[in-house]
Amino acid sequence: MTLPHFADVPPHGARLRVPAAPLEIERQRLRSLERSGLVDTGDEERFDRLTRRAQAHFGVTAAVISLIARDHQYLKSVVGPVPRTIRREDAFCNITIQGEEPLVVPDLREDRRFQESPLVVGAPFIRFYAGVPLRGPGGWFIGSMCILDTEPRDLSSTDQVHLRRLADEAELEVNAPV
């Protein structure tokens, strides 16, 4: 007779950690976004200087700081021909906030997740995307700092470090008391 294996059972009195349900995670993320007080608030120089620096440094068509709300993406800062608001389901940054690491897509037309996006198949015809998730109050990912281009391209490891540094500055601003 084989005895049951109890290695994964917590010791007596210990609480078993149960992962939060996806709906609860999204509720907490949206609460964090609300606490930031940034959605639909218009241009602010503290964010615009970061997107201008990103566009100039990388020589890309656009640079943005995005915020992902319940059903849309709002661009807190944008340099370049990208719509200020789009449906969340069409936002590249919606994928970026689902992980800890930067998302780099050298050619959006070759990635199944994005090849049918209205921003890829229509104006502004975006082909390249690189984004770093931004944490809001409480540590939840509420948006991203990203660069976009109308031509496919690669992002070197040095450039990824530079983009992360800009994202770190953006995250400080996202969490700064106003």
C-alpha positions as CSV (number, residue, x, y, z in Angstrom):
1,M,0.0,0.0,0.0
2,T,1.3,3.5,-1.0
3,L,1.0,6.2,1.6
4,P,-0.1,9.6,0.5
5,H,2.5,12.3,0.1
6,F,2.0,15.3,2.4
7,A,5.0,17.4,1.5
8,D,2.7,20.1,0.0
9,V,0.4,20.2,3.1
10,P,1.2,23.2,5.4
11,P,2.1,22.4,9.0
12,H,-0.6,22.5,11.6
13,G,-1.8,26.0,12.2
14,A,-0.1,27.4,9.0
15,R,-2.3,29.1,6.4
16,L,-2.3,27.8,2.9
17,R,-1.6,30.6,0.4
18,V,-4.2,30.6,-2.2
19,P,-3.5,32.8,-5.3
20,A,-5.9,35.7,-5.8
21,A,-8.6,35.1,-8.4
22,P,-8.0,37.0,-11.7
23,L,-11.0,39.2,-11.1
24,E,-9.7,40.2,-7.7
25,I,-6.3,41.0,-9.2
26,E,-7.9,43.2,-11.8
27,R,-10.0,44.9,-9.1
28,Q,-6.9,45.7,-7.1
29,R,-5.1,46.9,-10.3
30,L,-7.9,49.3,-11.2
31,R,-8.0,50.6,-7.6
32,S,-4.3,51.3,-7.9
33,L,-4.9,53.1,-11.2
34,E,-7.7,55.2,-9.6
35,R,-5.4,56.0,-6.6
36,S,-2.8,57.4,-9.0
37,G,-5.2,60.1,-10.0
38,L,-3.8,60.2,-13.5
39,V,-6.4,58.9,-15.9
40,D,-7.9,61.5,-18.3
41,T,-6.0,64.3,-16.6
42,G,-4.3,65.9,-19.6
43,D,-0.7,66.7,-20.4
44,E,1.9,67.2,-17.7
45,E,5.5,68.3,-18.4
46,R,6.9,65.8,-15.9
47,F,5.7,62.9,-18.2
48,D,6.1,64.7,-21.5
49,R,9.8,65.3,-20.9
50,L,10.3,61.5,-20.6
51,T,8.5,60.7,-23.8
52,R,10.4,63.4,-25.7
53,R,13.7,62.0,-24.4
54,A,12.6,58.4,-25.4
55,Q,11.6,59.5,-28.9
56,A,14.9,61.4,-29.4
57,H,17.1,58.8,-27.9
58,F,15.7,55.8,-29.9
59,G,14.8,57.7,-33.0
60,V,11.3,56.2,-33.1
61,T,8.0,57.4,-34.6
62,A,6.4,57.6,-31.1
63,A,7.0,57.3,-27.4
64,V,4.2,57.0,-24.9
65,I,3.3,56.6,-21.2
66,S,0.1,54.6,-21.2
67,L,-2.4,53.8,-18.5
68,I,-4.7,50.8,-18.8
69,A,-8.2,51.5,-17.5
70,R,-11.1,49.0,-17.4
71,D,-12.0,49.2,-21.1
72,H,-9.5,51.6,-22.7
73,Q,-5.9,52.6,-22.8
74,Y,-5.3,56.3,-22.1
75,L,-2.0,57.9,-23.0
76,K,-0.9,60.1,-20.2
77,S,1.9,61.4,-22.5
78,V,2.4,60.9,-26.2
79,V,4.9,62.1,-28.7
80,G,4.1,61.0,-32.2
81,P,1.0,60.0,-34.3
82,V,-0.7,57.6,-31.9
83,P,-4.3,58.0,-30.8
84,R,-4.6,59.3,-27.2
85,T,-7.3,56.7,-26.3
86,I,-8.0,53.3,-27.8
87,R,-9.9,50.2,-26.7
88,R,-8.1,48.1,-24.2
89,E,-8.3,45.0,-26.3
90,D,-6.3,46.8,-29.1
91,A,-3.6,48.1,-26.8
92,F,-0.1,46.5,-27.0
93,C,0.5,47.8,-23.4
94,N,-2.4,45.6,-22.2
95,I,-0.1,42.7,-22.8
96,T,2.9,44.5,-21.3
97,I,1.2,44.9,-17.9
98,Q,0.6,41.2,-17.7
99,G,4.3,40.4,-16.9
100,E,7.3,41.8,-15.0
101,E,9.6,42.0,-17.9
102,P,9.8,44.4,-20.9
103,L,7.9,43.3,-23.9
104,V,9.8,43.8,-27.2
105,V,8.2,42.9,-30.5
106,P,10.6,43.6,-33.4
107,D,7.8,43.2,-36.0
108,L,4.2,43.4,-34.9
109,R,3.0,42.0,-38.3
110,E,4.8,38.7,-37.5
111,D,3.4,38.3,-34.0
112,R,0.0,36.5,-33.9
113,R,-1.1,38.6,-30.8
114,F,-0.8,41.9,-32.7
115,Q,-0.8,41.3,-36.5
116,E,-4.6,42.1,-36.8
117,S,-4.4,45.2,-34.5
118,P,-6.0,48.3,-36.0
119,L,-2.8,50.2,-35.2
120,V,-0.8,47.7,-37.3
121,V,-3.1,47.2,-40.3
122,G,-4.2,50.8,-40.4
123,A,-2.9,54.2,-39.5
124,P,-0.4,54.8,-37.9
125,F,0.8,51.4,-39.2
126,I,3.0,50.5,-36.2
127,R,5.5,47.7,-36.8
128,F,7.8,47.9,-33.8
129,Y,6.9,48.0,-30.1
130,A,8.9,47.9,-26.9
131,G,7.3,48.6,-23.5
132,V,8.2,48.3,-19.8
133,P,5.3,47.9,-17.3
134,L,4.8,50.6,-14.7
135,R,3.7,50.0,-11.1
136,G,1.2,52.3,-9.5
137,P,0.2,52.7,-5.9
138,G,0.3,49.4,-4.0
139,G,2.7,47.9,-6.6
140,W,0.1,46.9,-9.3
141,F,1.0,47.3,-13.0
142,I,-1.2,50.1,-14.2
143,G,0.5,51.1,-17.5
144,S,3.7,51.2,-19.4
145,M,6.5,53.3,-20.9
146,C,6.9,52.3,-24.5
147,I,8.4,53.2,-27.8
148,L,6.9,52.5,-31.2
149,D,8.0,52.7,-34.8
150,T,6.6,52.3,-38.3
151,E,9.6,50.1,-39.3
152,P,10.6,46.8,-37.8
153,R,13.7,47.0,-35.7
154,D,15.6,45.3,-32.9
155,L,16.4,46.7,-29.4
156,S,19.9,46.0,-28.2
157,S,20.4,45.0,-24.5
158,T,22.0,48.5,-23.9
159,D,18.8,50.1,-25.4
160,Q,16.6,47.9,-23.2
161,V,18.5,49.1,-20.1
162,H,18.0,52.7,-21.3
163,L,14.3,52.2,-21.8
164,R,14.0,50.6,-18.3
165,R,15.7,53.6,-16.8
166,L,13.2,55.9,-18.5
167,A,10.4,53.7,-17.2
168,D,11.9,53.9,-13.7
169,E,11.7,57.7,-13.9
170,A,8.1,57.5,-15.2
171,E,7.2,55.1,-12.4
172,L,8.6,57.6,-9.8
173,E,6.3,60.3,-11.4
174,V,3.3,58.0,-11.4
175,N,3.7,57.4,-7.7
176,A,4.8,60.9,-6.7
177,P,2.4,62.9,-4.6
178,V,1.0,65.9,-6.5
